[in-house]
Each structure stands twice: as structure tokens, then as C-alpha cells.
Amino acid sequence: MAKNVTEVVIAGKIISISGEEDAAYMTEVAAFINDKLLELQKTENYAKLSGEQKQILLGMNLADEYFREKKKNQILESELELKDKELYSLKHELINLQLDLEKVQK
């Protein structure tokens, strides 16, 4: 797949990025980063942090959100698997009931 190059604005700076995703997706990711930065800038003492500390804090916040969403996804996948098993059991029960009904009707 060809690399797409697009310019995005992150933290008020124009950055040229490339990737296999389309420009709209890369712009959406940049907007997400900007939203996270704005959240952090509103926190107490953020302005007192060094540039490196700000980057670490941003990374920690992104990782935290990633792991929370990953955990939610795992829970949903487990629930889906359980529902699939339930559905299979109900289908099996329905087939057995249909067979019993056919026997009774004969």
C-alpha cells in the first residue's frame, strides 16, 4: 500500500506526517492528540513541567486511555462469546423441540 503524506497541526505546529492511512484518518488522530494536550494544559501545575515531563505525561495519559479501552474491549468480547454460546444452546434446544413436535404429530 502506498504511503500517504499529509500536514496536520499538533500543538499549534504544522507537521508533515506519512502513513498508510488516508489524510482524514491522520487528521482525526492529530485532533485527538490536540484534545489530549488541551486537557492536560487545563490541569494544575502543567505549565510548571519541563517539555520532557509534558511529553511523558501525554504519553501516560494516552497509554492509560488505550489500556482502559482495551480492557473494555476484552470484556465485550467475553460477553459476546458468552452470548454466542447461549445462542448456540438455544438453537440446539429449538431443533430438539422441533424434532419432538414432529414425533408427536406423527
N, CA and C of each residue as an Amber inpcrd file, in Angstrom:
protein
   318
   0.8430000  -1.1740000   0.0000000   0.0000000   0.0000000   0.0000000
   0.8900000   1.2400000   0.0000000   0.5080000   2.2420000  -0.7460000
   1.3110000   3.4600000  -0.8770000   1.1900000   4.3230000   0.3750000
   2.2580000   5.0030000   0.6680000   2.2610000   5.9130000   1.8140000
   1.5730000   7.2120000   1.4180000   0.7160000   7.6910000   2.3120000
   0.0600000   8.9760000   2.1260000   0.7710000   9.9940000   3.0020000
   0.9480000  11.1850000   2.4860000   1.5840000  12.2610000   3.2460000
   0.5610000  13.3790000   3.4050000   0.4430000  13.8620000   4.6190000
  -0.4730000  14.9760000   4.8860000   0.1210000  15.8720000   5.9630000
  -0.3310000  17.0970000   5.9770000   0.1070000  18.0330000   7.0120000
  -1.0060000  18.1720000   8.0390000  -0.6160000  18.1270000   9.3020000
  -1.5610000  18.2870000  10.4010000  -1.0130000  19.3340000  11.3640000
  -1.8800000  19.8310000  12.1930000  -1.4540000  20.7980000  13.2070000
  -1.5560000  20.1160000  14.5620000  -0.4240000  20.0410000  15.2550000
  -0.3870000  19.4930000  16.6070000   0.3320000  20.5090000  17.4860000
  -0.3370000  20.8880000  18.5540000   0.2080000  21.8790000  19.4980000
   0.5790000  23.1690000  18.7810000  -0.2320000  23.5500000  17.8040000
  -0.0130000  24.8010000  17.0880000   1.0800000  24.7600000  16.0450000
   1.6580000  23.5960000  15.8060000   2.7400000  23.4730000  14.8240000
   2.2810000  22.5960000  13.6620000   2.6310000  23.0000000  12.4570000
   2.3030000  22.2050000  11.2780000   3.3450000  21.1030000  11.1520000
   2.8300000  19.8760000  11.0760000   3.7220000  18.7160000  10.9980000
   3.3230000  17.8960000   9.7790000   4.3030000  17.5040000   9.0130000
   4.0600000  16.6450000   7.8550000   4.2270000  15.1960000   8.3090000
   3.1630000  14.3990000   8.1450000   3.2360000  13.0030000   8.5540000
   2.8820000  12.1050000   7.3770000   3.4020000  10.8940000   7.4290000
   3.0860000   9.9420000   6.3640000   2.6510000   8.6290000   6.9940000
   1.8080000   7.9370000   6.2500000   1.3230000   6.6560000   6.7320000
   0.4720000   5.9990000   5.6760000   0.0500000   4.7960000   5.9670000
  -0.7740000   4.0560000   5.0140000  -2.2350000   4.4730000   5.0920000
  -2.6120000   5.1400000   6.1700000  -3.9960000   5.5980000   6.3210000
  -4.2290000   6.8480000   5.4800000  -5.5150000   7.1340000   5.2470000
  -5.8170000   8.3180000   4.4490000  -5.6600000   9.5940000   5.2810000
  -5.6680000  10.7200000   4.5940000  -5.4320000  12.0100000   5.2420000
  -6.4740000  12.3020000   6.3090000  -7.7230000  11.9310000   6.0620000
  -8.7890000  12.1900000   7.0350000  -8.5080000  11.4790000   8.3530000
  -8.0350000  10.2430000   8.2710000  -7.7270000   9.4880000   9.4860000
  -6.5590000  10.1360000  10.2410000  -5.5080000  10.4910000   9.5170000
  -4.3500000  11.1070000  10.1670000  -4.7300000  12.4370000  10.8130000
  -5.6270000  13.1790000  10.1750000  -6.1070000  14.4360000  10.7340000
  -6.9250000  14.1780000  11.9970000  -7.7200000  13.1050000  11.9810000
  -8.5120000  12.7280000  13.1590000  -7.5960000  12.3660000  14.3310000
  -6.5280000  11.6410000  14.0530000  -5.5670000  11.2660000  15.1000000
  -4.9070000  12.5190000  15.6650000  -4.5270000  13.4440000  14.7880000
  -3.9060000  14.6960000  15.2400000  -4.8760000  15.4830000  16.1220000
  -6.1460000  15.5090000  15.7430000  -7.1520000  16.2120000  16.5410000
  -7.2920000  15.5640000  17.9200000  -7.2220000  14.2390000  17.9670000
  -7.2880000  13.5200000  19.2370000  -6.1190000  13.9290000  20.1410000
  -4.9230000  13.9820000  19.5640000  -3.7300000  14.3960000  20.3280000
  -3.9090000  15.8310000  20.8360000  -4.4080000  16.6970000  19.9680000
  -4.6340000  18.0870000  20.3820000  -5.6330000  18.1770000  21.5250000
  -6.6930000  17.3810000  21.4660000  -7.6760000  17.3700000  22.5500000
  -7.0300000  16.9300000  23.8620000  -6.1850000  15.8960000  23.7980000
  -5.4870000  15.4210000  25.0000000  -4.5650000  16.5110000  25.5480000
  -3.8600000  17.1910000  24.6470000  -2.9770000  18.2720000  25.0830000
  -3.7660000  19.3840000  25.7710000  -4.9170000  19.7310000  25.2140000
  -5.7530000  20.7700000  25.8270000  -6.2370000  20.3470000  27.2160000
  -6.6030000  19.0720000  27.3560000  -6.9980000  18.5520000  28.6740000
  -5.8750000  18.7310000  29.6800000  -4.6750000  18.3580000  29.2600000
  -3.5300000  18.4410000  30.1750000  -3.1910000  19.8830000  30.5260000
  -3.2940000  20.7620000  29.5380000  -2.9670000  22.1670000  29.7730000
  -3.8870000  22.8060000  30.8050000  -5.0680000  22.2410000  30.9690000
  -6.0300000  22.7660000  31.9390000  -5.7360000  22.2840000  33.3650000
  -4.8470000  21.2990000  33.4910000  -4.5650000  20.7580000  34.8180000
  -3.6110000  21.6740000  35.5830000  -3.7260000  21.5600000  36.9030000
  -2.8890000  22.3740000  37.7850000  -1.4240000  21.9600000  37.6320000
  -0.5390000  22.9040000  37.6120000   0.9200000  22.7160000  37.5700000
   1.4570000  22.2320000  36.2210000   0.6010000  22.0620000  35.2070000
   1.0890000  21.6070000  33.9000000   2.1380000  22.5830000  33.3520000
   1.8670000  23.8620000  33.4790000   2.7680000  24.8790000  32.9330000
   4.1470000  24.8350000  33.5910000   4.2230000  24.2980000  34.8010000
   5.4950000  24.2500000  35.5280000   6.3760000  23.0700000  35.1020000
   5.8010000  22.1410000  34.3550000   6.5590000  20.9540000  33.9450000
   7.5250000  21.2760000  32.8150000   8.5970000  20.5110000  32.7410000
   9.5330000  20.6660000  31.6240000   8.9000000  20.0690000  30.3690000
   9.4700000  20.3490000  29.2340000   8.9700000  19.7910000  27.9750000
   8.9660000  18.2770000  27.9840000  10.0240000  17.7080000  28.5380000
  10.1160000  16.2450000  28.6160000   9.0240000  15.6770000  29.5280000
   8.7940000  16.3380000  30.6540000   7.7590000  15.8750000  31.5790000
   6.3720000  15.9710000  30.9490000   6.1470000  17.0310000  30.1700000
   4.8680000  17.1900000  29.4710000   4.6600000  16.0580000  28.4650000
   5.7060000  15.6890000  27.7500000   5.6060000  14.6040000  26.7790000
   5.3490000  13.2640000  27.4720000   6.0200000  13.0590000  28.5960000
   5.8020000  11.8240000  29.3670000   4.3680000  11.7800000  29.8840000
   3.8780000  12.9010000  30.3930000   2.5130000  12.9680000  30.8960000
   1.5020000  12.6910000  29.7810000   1.7410000  13.2490000  28.6020000
   0.8680000  12.9880000  27.4540000   0.8900000  11.5020000  27.1080000
   2.0910000  10.9320000  27.0450000   2.2200000   9.5050000  26.7470000
   1.5220000   8.6370000  27.7800000   1.6560000   8.9900000  29.0400000
   1.0000000   8.2290000  30.1080000  -0.5270000   8.3120000  29.9850000
  -1.0260000   9.4970000  29.6740000  -2.4730000   9.6640000  29.5160000
  -2.9910000   8.8740000  28.3120000  -2.2560000   8.8970000  27.2170000
  -2.6620000   8.1320000  26.0330000  -2.6220000   6.6330000  26.3210000
  -1.5540000   6.1910000  26.9980000  -1.4420000   4.7700000  27.3420000
  -2.5610000   4.3580000  28.2900000  -2.8780000   5.2080000  29.2530000
  -3.9610000   4.9290000  30.1910000  -5.2800000   4.7490000  29.4340000
  -5.5620000   5.6490000  28.5340000  -6.8080000   5.5470000  27.7650000
  -6.8090000   4.2830000  26.9030000  -5.6760000   3.9860000  26.3020000
  -5.5650000   2.7750000  25.4810000  -5.8640000   1.5200000  26.3090000
  -5.2350000   1.4040000  27.4790000  -5.4330000   0.2210000  28.3110000
  -6.8600000   0.1200000  28.8490000  -7.4680000   1.2640000  29.1700000
  -8.8620000   1.2440000  29.6200000  -9.7790000   0.7420000  28.4990000
  -9.5590000   1.2390000  27.2870000 -10.3760000   0.8150000  26.1470000
 -10.1010000  -0.6410000  25.7860000  -8.8580000  -1.0550000  25.9190000
  -8.5160000  -2.4530000  25.6540000  -9.2400000  -3.3720000  26.6340000
  -9.2850000  -2.9800000  27.9040000  -9.9710000  -3.7650000  28.9300000
 -11.4710000  -3.8410000  28.6130000 -12.0710000  -2.7020000  28.2360000
 -13.4860000  -2.6900000  27.8590000 -13.7280000  -3.6340000  26.6810000
 -12.8340000  -3.5980000  25.7210000 -12.9530000  -4.4570000  24.5500000
 -12.8860000  -5.9310000  24.9340000 -11.9820000  -6.2750000  25.8430000
 -11.8650000  -7.6650000  26.3000000 -13.1520000  -8.1170000  26.9990000
 -13.7240000  -7.2290000  27.7930000 -14.9720000  -7.5530000  28.4860000
 -16.0870000  -7.7730000  27.4670000 -16.1840000  -6.8760000  26.4870000
 -17.2090000  -7.0130000  25.4570000 -17.0270000  -8.2860000  24.6340000
 -15.7680000  -8.6240000  24.3360000 -15.5070000  -9.8580000  23.5890000
 -15.9180000 -11.0820000  24.4060000 -15.6580000 -11.0510000  25.6930000
 -16.0700000 -12.1600000  26.5630000 -17.5920000 -12.2760000  26.6110000
 -18.2540000 -11.1350000  26.7220000 -19.7160000 -11.1320000  26.7390000
 -20.2740000 -11.6510000  25.4140000 -19.6580000 -11.2570000  24.3220000
 -20.0950000 -11.7210000  23.0050000 -19.9130000 -13.2250000  22.8730000
 -18.7890000 -13.7270000  23.3440000 -18.5320000 -15.1670000  23.3010000
 -19.5910000 -15.9180000  24.1200000 -19.9160000 -15.3860000  25.2810000
 -20.9430000 -15.9910000  26.1190000 -22.3030000 -15.9750000  25.4170000
 -22.6300000 -14.8660000  24.7940000 -23.8990000 -14.7630000  24.0630000
 -23.9280000 -15.7340000  22.8840000 -22.8000000 -15.8900000  22.1960000
 -22.7230000 -16.8450000  21.0900000 -22.9880000 -18.2670000  21.5780000
 -22.4170000 -18.6160000  22.7260000 -22.6370000 -19.9510000  23.2990000
 -24.1050000 -20.1270000  23.6860000 -24.6730000 -19.0740000  24.2580000
 -26.0800000 -19.0940000  24.6420000 -26.9700000 -19.2940000  23.4150000
 -26.6620000 -18.5600000  22.3560000 -27.4210000 -18.6500000  21.1170000
 -27.3170000 -20.0510000  20.5210000 -26.1260000 -20.6040000  20.5300000
 -25.9220000 -21.9590000  20.0180000 -26.7650000 -22.9510000  20.8120000
 -26.7720000 -22.7950000  22.1320000 -27.5490000 -23.6780000  23.0040000
 -29.0440000 -23.5470000  22.7130000 -29.5070000 -22.3330000  22.5270000
 -30.9250000 -22.1170000  22.2280000 -31.3130000 -22.7020000  20.8660000
 -30.4270000 -22.5560000  19.8920000 -30.6940000 -23.1390000  18.5730000
 -30.7760000 -24.6600000  18.6800000 -29.8690000 -25.2210000  19.4400000
 -29.8560000 -26.6730000  19.6310000 -31.1480000 -27.1240000  20.3240000
 -31.5500000 -26.3740000  21.3230000 -32.7930000 -26.6920000  22.0360000
 -33.9950000 -26.5780000  21.1010000 -34.0130000 -25.5530000  20.2630000
 -35.0980000 -25.3670000  19.3080000 -35.1890000 -26.5460000  18.3400000
 -34.0640000 -26.9980000  17.8480000 -34.0340000 -28.1440000  16.9350000
 -34.5980000 -29.3880000  17.6270000 -34.1880000 -29.6060000  18.8610000
 -34.6910000 -30.7620000  19.6170000 -36.2000000 -30.6610000  19.8310000
 -36.6840000 -29.4620000  20.1370000 -38.1130000 -29.2780000  20.3250000
 -38.8840000 -29.4960000  19.0210000 -38.2980000 -29.0520000  17.9150000
 -38.9360000 -29.2690000  16.6160000 -39.0030000 -30.7620000  16.2920000
 -37.9390000 -31.4890000  16.6110000 -37.9270000 -32.9300000  16.3870000
 -38.9750000 -33.6250000  17.2590000 -39.0660000 -33.1910000  18.5160000
 -40.0710000 -33.7550000  19.4260000 -41.4770000 -33.4700000  18.9130000
 -41.6980000 -32.2630000  18.4060000 -43.0050000 -31.8950000  17.8800000
 -43.3740000 -32.7710000  16.6800000 -42.3940000 -32.9870000  15.8100000
 -42.6440000 -33.8470000  14.6320000 -43.0160000 -35.2740000  15.0620000
 -42.3390000 -35.7600000  16.1060000 -42.6460000 -37.1050000  16.6130000
 -44.0770000 -37.1630000  17.1500000 -44.4540000 -36.1310000  17.8920000
 -45.7950000 -36.0840000  18.4840000 -46.8570000 -35.9860000  17.3900000
 -46.5690000 -35.2200000  16.3790000 -47.5370000 -35.0440000  15.2870000
 -47.7160000 -36.3210000  14.4770000 -46.7160000 -37.1750000  14.4230000
 -46.8060000 -38.4250000  13.6770000 -47.5460000 -39.3970000  14.5070000
